[in-house]
Structure formats: structure tokens, C-alpha cells
Amino acid sequence: MHMAFVLIYKLLGYELREIVPDPPPPQPYPFPPNYGEIKPLATYSPWTGDEEFQSVYSAVRRNTLVATDIVVYVLVLALTAVPFFLYEKAPDFVNTDVHYVDLMNSLLHSHSYTSNFTPERLQPPGLSLILAFICTIVGCTHDILIRTIPVFLALGLLFSYEVVRRQRGRFIAAASCLLLAASPSFFPWVTSWISPTFPYFFISMVVLLLIPKLEASQRSSRTIAAVLLLCFFVTAAVMIESSGIALIAAMLTWLVLSFFGSSEIARLRVRRFLPIVLVGLLAEGLWLQQGGNRREWPLPGYPQGYLAQLKMKDGNYPEMGFATPKDVLLRVEKNLKENVIFLGQTLLKHQIGPSGTSPLIAGFTILILCGLWSSLWRSNSQLCALYFIFYECIWLFWPWFSSVFRFAVAVLPLACLYLVEGVLALRQWSRLYPRTVGTLILPLATLLAFVAAMRGWAGGGQVIGFQEKLSAIFWIVCAVLGVGLIWKGSLPSWRRLSWVHSFFDKRYSVIDAKSGEVVMGLSFRPIKLLAVWAVTYLVATGVAAEIPMGRENLVSGSTKFESTPEIQAARWIDSHTDPNAIIAASLQPLIYHYSKRKVIWFPMEGIRKHHIGYVVVIDRNWYYYRPPETTCFDLLYKAYPQAFRLAEANGHVKIYEVLAGGTGLAGER
């Protein structure tokens, strides 16, 4: 390996020389100089009087922006420019996100927050206010509004880079943000949907970046300005996504934990941050107290408030009723697995099997938990860890199917951070407390190996069986390492491979053979160079996967618009029905947007009760709400065949007219 590097640089006319390692650079704020140690909560702070800490903090402040940061900014902007230019070009909106556009139009034209002739009390108004502002300044077309989402993605990644950089350095921050910026998992959502996820991602990272600045502020004018800014951004976060309550919960818990350390620091934090917490709680409370939208059927759940929805066994299938403790545990297990799979696929640009014994799924979970535990025991990294925990808890208990993207994006950079923290923590703990680590690893690895072996050798398909066998081998090796830690009290010694460790641990500089000067200041360790190559490969792979999807976006929007069944139904309703007609349909936003008729969610309680004139039934390959609308209407039609007349049939769309002379329909579903 060493000779390969030397030959490459010789061919280029340079020499590769080993240089004396520099002293360890100071850790960027908010990490203290002795960052690796496990200390009591709230130990470190700029107000502790530690001169060494103050000097490190001052040095970091003088060098907050370097050439590396500029390069990362440019790369992030370049990668997010791909979805900005390769968005889905369509004549108008083709997804249910048009609901936010209708709310925006209501704010602009009638100065109310209504859609479908009904006040909106479930979705917070933050995103619609942002769209209204953009509409006023730039324009209201589909193309303009869709392209705001890549802008928010870029801003969120830039600020998350700064947040992660201050906790684990530039390389980890850059790698995580670039991998996320080039992720095909994001691309379809960024280019074709208006979602509050990305504005919230941006706002939440701004909050996490401003909090250390407010904590370190020593000038009253800057302190007041930072408090006002944080009040605004925290309020904006909860008004864009109600899950922003995780920010408030994290800040409040952080304040409480501060009292386990220095009481002086705790009192200072309370004076500065408690008003922000109270403002955020007030905003969230005023919104949630409305209790959700009006109920149109007797079953619990949607469209009631989020707290009511959490009680359901399955938000997409409300007829299944309330969740039992067993249902909640199964929901947590399912959501956790989906979240880890999404993280792995986003980073590795490859499909991951759903097996819970997979080294990626189980391994990522273990590493993130270790990273969180390590971060919680450091005052300077507590807040981000608490926010990650509270935010993920909302998702783990969330009862709706297919919401992983909504909850994963906002904390993906932090998930990458805690993966790395977990690796470093395990390495440190294995050196300091080897037998304790081995005692924990051995039973866990043995259990996972046993389960994987049972699945792998008991059948279940050739591919699945092979994957499980590999998982079993991996966990057996981990169990052996656990035994070694317990027995010898240390990790295995790789004496025969000491030259490998020596090579990768050294630092090299690229020297011009003629002048003897360092070329462009290039100095690196081979292990970091290999990591850069790996990140570069994954980023290039992601961009290569995005380009075909982007080309498809440029040509498929019009076809998708014409073939969307809700739009077809809405056009027929607009041209064949009275403007005062009331429609029943499963997915309301598109039909209301294009027909301007009041649409009631189907199935509802009572066709006659709501004065329904027409029922839209669409035969789909996939149904968001269950049972399927076709099943619901078939049961209704069999019971009351004289009450309906097929008015229109076009492909997968059927529109039934409710006959005025129909009998026996009152109060029925």
C-alpha cells in the first residue's frame, strides 16, 4: 500500500514524505479540550473560569470559517442544484400537497386559514405562510413553489454542517451532509412534493446553531438579539411542524439537567433560555388546543388532533380501534426498523434487507444508542442528543404507515453524527472498561447470532437464508471478541499487521521534487484519504442515480397530470355538476382544488346527513386509507342499489350520483 502511494506521486513528479505529526488540534466549540473523558453533567462551560478552555474557545472563534468550509458549501449547493433544475415539470399540482397551496391561497385572498370550505385546525400554518410570502415576492406557479423545496434542503444541510462541525469536526460534518445531498432517497420528494419537512429541517438546525451562540454571548445587546431570534425560530419550528415540540422538550430537559452540575451555569441558562421555552410552549399549546379538524364519522383518530391519533392501533385503518400495549411495542419495533433501513439506504445508496439481525440494522441501532449515551454525559453535546431522542420518540410511537421520510430527514445529519460517536465511544470504552464492554457484547451478540442462524438454516428462501447466515457469522465473531475482552481484558493485538497500523497512522505531505515545497499545503493521513475516496464514490453513485430520475421528471409531469384519477374526476365534476354539489371521496385535496366543490372524506357517517350528491370511487393499486374505498362502496351499493346511479366511468375512476329518491340511506356508511 505504501509503495503504491509512492509510485503514484512519483509518476506525477512529486515526492511523498512522512512529516512529524502536529500536536492534536483544539476541539471546536462546544467540545472541551479533554473531550474524550466521561464527566458529570454540565461540567464544561465558557463560564467555568478554565483558562485552557477559554483559550481554545477563542482560537476556534477566530477560525470559524476556513477554505474547507467554503469548499463544502459549494459542493452542497452544487449537489442540491440537481433537484432544483431537474424538478417535476407539470402544468399544475398532481399530489395531495396541493392542500398547502389551497391554504396559501386562502391566506392571500380571504385572509383566513381554510381549505375545502373548512377552517384548518390540524396542519399548522407555517408552511402555508412561507408559500404565501414566496408567492407575493417571486410568484405562485407550480414550478416556483416546487423549487423552493430544494432551496430549503440546501439551507438545512448548510446549517446542519455547522452544527455537526462544532461537535465532531469538519470531516464528519462534510461527509454526512454531502452523502445526504446526493441521496436518491430524497430526490423524488424534493422534486415533486411540497412538504413542511424541509423548511422545518432548516429552521431546527438554525435553532441548534444559535443556542451555543446565545449561551456564550457576553454582550447584552447580542444576548437580547439572540433571545429574540430564538423565540422567532422556535415558534416558526412548531408552526411548521407540530413535531417541533421535540425542540422545546429537549431545551426544557437540558435546563433541568444543568442543575446537576454548576448551579451558576444552570441559573444563567434558565435566565436566557426559559423565556424561549415558554414562548414555544405557548405557540404550540394555542395551536394544539383546537383539537384537530371536524369529525365526519364516529371512529376515533384522524382528523382529530395528533394526541388522539397516537392512541390508534393503525392511523391508516381506524376501524381497528385503539392500540394495546402489545400494539405499541410492535409499532415501536416496526418504526425503528424502518428508520434504520432508511438511514442505511440513504448513506450507502443500496437496498437493505429488513431483517432485524442484519449487521446494518442491528449494528446501526447499537452504534447510535452508544453515541447518544456518550453524548448525554457531556454537557456540551447534551442538547442535540436530547433533541434527537425526543424527535425520534415521536416517530417511534407514530401510528401512520409510510411516514418515515417525514420524520427521518430532519435528524439524519444527527443520526450520522451519533453513528460516528458510537464507534468512537465503543473504541474508548473497550480500552478503558474492556470486561464491562465484553460482558455487554457477549449476550447480545450470542442472541443475534442464534436468531440469525435459526432463520438462515431453517429456510426462508435462498437469498434471505444466505443473508441470515452471513449475519450469524458476523455476530459469532462479535461474540468471540466479547469473550476475548472478558478473558484477556483487552482487544486482540495485531502485531503481525503493525506495519499496516504504522502506515495508516502516519501523516504525509505532497512535496514538489524540484522546489522541495509542500504542494498547495497538501497533508493527509492515508486512512482519511481512503475515507474521502469512499465518500466521493458514494456521492458520485448517488448523483448518477438522480440524473435518470431528473430526466424523467422533465418529461413525465404532463402525462402524470393528465392520468391522475383525482384530477380526471375533478374535471368531470367541475363540468357536469352544480357548483353547490357536495362530493364524497377518499383523497380530498386534489378533487377540491380542481373542482372547487366541497368534498367530504369517504367513508363518512351518513350519505344523507352530509347531503352528498356524488361519490367518487377510484380503483387503485395502493390505498393510503383502509379499508379500500372500493370495498366500502361495494358494501354500501349492495345494501342500497336503488340509491345510486353510475354517472361516469373512466379507467379506474367511477363517479356515482346519489339519487334523490333513493330509500333507506339515512345514517348509513
C-alpha positions, -999 to +999 in steps of 0.1 A: +000+000+000+028+024+009+047+017-023+015+022-043+012+057-029+048+065-036+047+053-072+016+073-079+031+105-067+065+097-084+047+095-118+031+129-111+066+144-104+061+147-066+076+131-036+056+116-007+074+124+026+064+115+061+061+145+084+062+148+121+027+147+134+014+180+146+001+183+182-037+175+184-057+205+172-081+221+196-116+207+195-141+231+181-166+246+205-187+233+222-163+204+229-137+210+257-100+202+253-103+169+273-133+159+253-129+121+254-135+118+292-168+109+307-177+137+331-207+146+352-234+165+335-230+203+330-192+201+338-179+223+309-190+258+300-174+291+289-181+304+324-162+279+344-131+300+346-110+273+329-082+293+311-074+264+288-110+261+277-113+299+272-081+299+250-095+270+229-128+287+226-112+320+215-090+302+190-119+284+175-139+317+172-110+333+153-110+304+128-147+296+124-145+298+086-117+282+066-112+272+030-125+237+037-159+252+048-162+272+016-155+240-005-181+221+014-206+249+010-200+249-028-203+212-030-236+211-011-250+239-033-239+221-064-255+188-053-288+204-043-288+222-076-295+189-093-331+186-078-335+223-082-332+221-120-344+186-126-378+190-108-410+175-119-424+199-146-462+197-147-490+221-156-502+221-120-500+201-088-506+163-090-502+153-054-521+158-022-496+185-012-519+209-031-537+212+002-509+236+013-514+256-018-551+260-011-544+271+024-519+296+010-545+310-014-569+313+014-544+333+034-536+356+005-571+362-008-596+358+021-571+363+050-583+331+066-568+297+071-593+275+054-595+248+027-624+229+013-648+254+029-635+243+064-611+260+088-579+241+091-571+231+127-547+202+122-519+213+099-500+243+114-499+274+092-462+278+090-456+262+056-486+280+040-473+313+054-439+306+038-456+298+005-477+329+007-445+350+012-428+334-018-459+338-039-460+375-031-423+381-038-415+357-066-447+341-080-473+314-074-468+289-102-463+252-097-427+254-109-417+282-085-433+267-054-419+232-061-384+246-065-385+262-031-381+227-015-345+221-029-336+255-016-347+246+020-329+213+016-297+232+008-301+256+036-308+228+061-277+209+050-255+240+053-267+248+088-265+211+098-229+211+086-222+239+110-240+221+139-222+188+133-188+205+127-189+221+161-194+187+177-172+163+157-151+183+132-152+192+096-147+158+080-176+140+097-198+171+091-189+173+054-192+136+048-227+133+063-240+164+045-226+155+011-240+120+014-274+133+022-273+159-005-266+133-031-292+108-019-316+093-044-339+086-014-346+123-011-348+131-048-385+121-056-397+141-026-376+171-032-385+174-068-423+167-068-438+174-034-443+205-012-436+193+023-431+210+056-403+186+063-376+206+046-385+241+059-386+225+094-352+208+088-337+242+080-354+260+110-345+233+135-308+234+125-308+272+128-321+268+164-294+242+173-267+265+159-279+296+177-283+281+211-245+277+218-240+313+205-266+326+230-250+306+258-216+320+250-228+356+244-213+381+269-226+414+254-261+423+265-271+436+230-261+404+213-278+384+241-311+402+236-309+398+198-301+361+201-331+356+225-355+373+202-341+354+172-345+321+190-380+330+201-389+336+165-373+304+151-386+281+178-421+295+172-416+291+135-405+255+140-436+244+159-458+264+135-443+245+105-444+210+121-461+202+154-433+177+160-412+208+167-423+202+203-392+180+204-371+211+203-389+226+233-388+193+253-351+190+246-344+226+258-365+221+289-348+188+298-314+204+292-322+232+316-333+207+343-301+186+338-280+217+342-288+218+379-269+185+383-237+204+375-228+240+382-257+259+398-243+292+384-244+279+349-279+264+355-292+298+367-276+315+337-292+291+313-326+294+329-325+332+326-316+330+289-335+300+277-366+297+298-383+326+281-377+309+247-391+276+260-422+294+274-428+312+241-425+280+222-449+262+246-474+290+243-474+288+205-477+250+204-504+250+231-525+276+214-524+255+182-530+221+197-558+232+219-580+234+188-582+196+189-579+190+151-605+192+123-642+185+124-650+148+126-671+134+097-675+099+111-678+083+146-645+065+146-615+080+165-583+092+151-579+114+120-589+142+115-587+147+153-556+161+168-522+144+169-526+132+205-558+115+196-542+098+166-514+084+188-539+062+206-549+044+174-536+009+166-532+020+129-538+055+118-544+043+082-570+018+093-591+035+121-616+007+122-590-014+140-596+007+171-573+017+199-538+003+204-530-021+232-496-021+250-486-050+227-496-030+196-475-001+208-444-023+213-448-038+178-453-003+164-420+009+180-402-021+167-415-016+131-408+022+130-373+017+145-365-008+118-379+014+090-359+044+103-326+025+104-333+010+069-339+045+055-307+058+071-287+029+057-301+032+022-296+070+022-260+067+032-250+036+012-272+042-019-282+005-017-312-015-007-310-031+027-328-062+038-354-058+065-340-085+089-336-072+124-305-094+128-287-077+099-254-061+109-265-029+093-299-027+111-289-040+145-254-026+142-265+009+133-290+008+161-264-002+187-239+024+175-264+052+176-275+042+211-239+042+222-233+075+206-263+090+223-253+077+257-218+091+252-232+125+242-257+127+270-228+125+295-212+156+281-228+189+289-216+204+256-234+178+234-264+171+256-289+194+238-285+179+204-287+144+218-319+152+238-335+167+207-326+136+187-341+114+213-374+133+217-378+137+180-372+100+173-396+091+201-424+109+183-417+088+152-414+056+171-449+060+185-464+074+153-493+051+142-493+061+105-478+040+077-453+055+053-443+085+074-406+075+078-394+102+053-413+129+071-397+121+105-362+109+093-350+139+072-349+165+100-324+145+121-305+125+095-273+146+100-275+140+137-280+103+131-248+103+111-231+121+140-242+096+165-231+067+143-196+081+145-199+089+182-209+053+188-179+039+170-155+062+190-173+056+222-171+018+218-134+020+210-127+042+240-149+020+264-131-011+251-098+003+262-110+017+295-136-009+306-129-040+284-145-065+307-177-044+311-179-040+274-173-077+267-200-086+293-225-065+274-215-076+239-214-113+246-251-120+254-263-095+228-242-109+200-250-145+211-287-138+209-285-121+175-263-149+162-287-176+174-318-158+158-299-153+125-287-189+125-322-202+131-336-181+102-307-188+079-306-226+082-343-231+087-352-220+051-370-188+041-356-185+006-321-187-009-313-150-008-328-144+027-312-176+040-278-165+027-281-131+043-291-145+076-261-169+075-238-140+069-254-122+098-250-152+121-213-154+112-208-117+119-224-119+153-205-150+162-173-131+155-186-103+177-194-128+205-158-142+202-145-106+206-167-102+236-152-134+251-117-120+244-125-087+261-137-106+292-109-132+292-078-110+284-091-076+294-081-060+261-087-061+223-067-086+202-032-074+194-024-073+157+014-075+159+019-091+125+000-062+110+018-035+129+032-021+096-004-015+084-012+004+116+020+023+113+014+033+077-022+045+082-014+063+114+013+085+099+008+118+082+022+126+048+028+157+027+030+161-011+064+177-018+074+192-052+105+172-062+122+203-077+115+231-052+111+209-021+080+228-011+046+214+000+022+214-029-009+235-021-005+227+016-015+190+010-010+170+041-031+139+049-033+105+066-039+076+043-069+064+064-086+098+059-077+097+022-094+063+018-125+077+036-126+106+012-125+082-017-153+062-002-175+093+003-166+105-032-177+072-047-210+072-028-217+108-037-210+100-074-232+069-072-260+090-058-258+117-084-256+091-112-289+076-098-305+110-096-299+121-132-322+095-148-349+103-123-345+140-131-347+134-168-379+115-162-392+144-142-387+168-171-409+148-195-434+129-174-451+157-155-477+164-181-485+128-186-488+123-149-511+153-146-534+140-173-535+105-159-541+113-122-575+098-114-585+125-089-578+152-115-599+133-140-628+130-115-625+167-105-627+178-142-658+158-148-674+171-115-665+207-125-682+205-158-712+182-150-723+192-115-739+221-098-714+244-080-731+237-047-728+199-051-711+181-022-687+153-031-676+122-011-641+110-019-612+092-002-584+117-011-600+152-008-573+178-017-570+172-054-607+169-061-614+201-041-586+220-058-597+213-093-635+212-089-640+238-062-667+217-047-670+208-010-655+173-005-663+151+024-640+123+034-654+089+023-663+068+041-683+090+064-712+088+087-744+092+067-747+100+030-780+119+036-767+136+067-740+154+047-762+159+017-738+140-006-746+145-043-718+123-058-694+096-046-660+092-062-646+057-062-611+050-075-597+016-080-560+019-070-530-004-068-523+010-033-546+026-007-534+051+019-566+047+039-581+013+047-603-005+042-601+005+005-628+029-008-639+003-034-646-022-006-666+004+014-687+015-015-693-021-027-709-029+007-729+003+006-741-003-030-751-039-023-772-028+006-788+002-012-786-004-050-816+019-057-799+049-041-770+052-066-766+057-103-733+053-122-728+088-137-693+084-151-667+056-156-633+065-169-605+040-164-600+035-127-625+063-119-662+057-112-685+085-101-719+076-086-747+101-083-768+098-051-804+097-063-828+120-045-855+092-045-832+066-030-845+049+001-831+037+034-798+056+032-801+079+062-774+074+088-757+046+068-720+045+060 
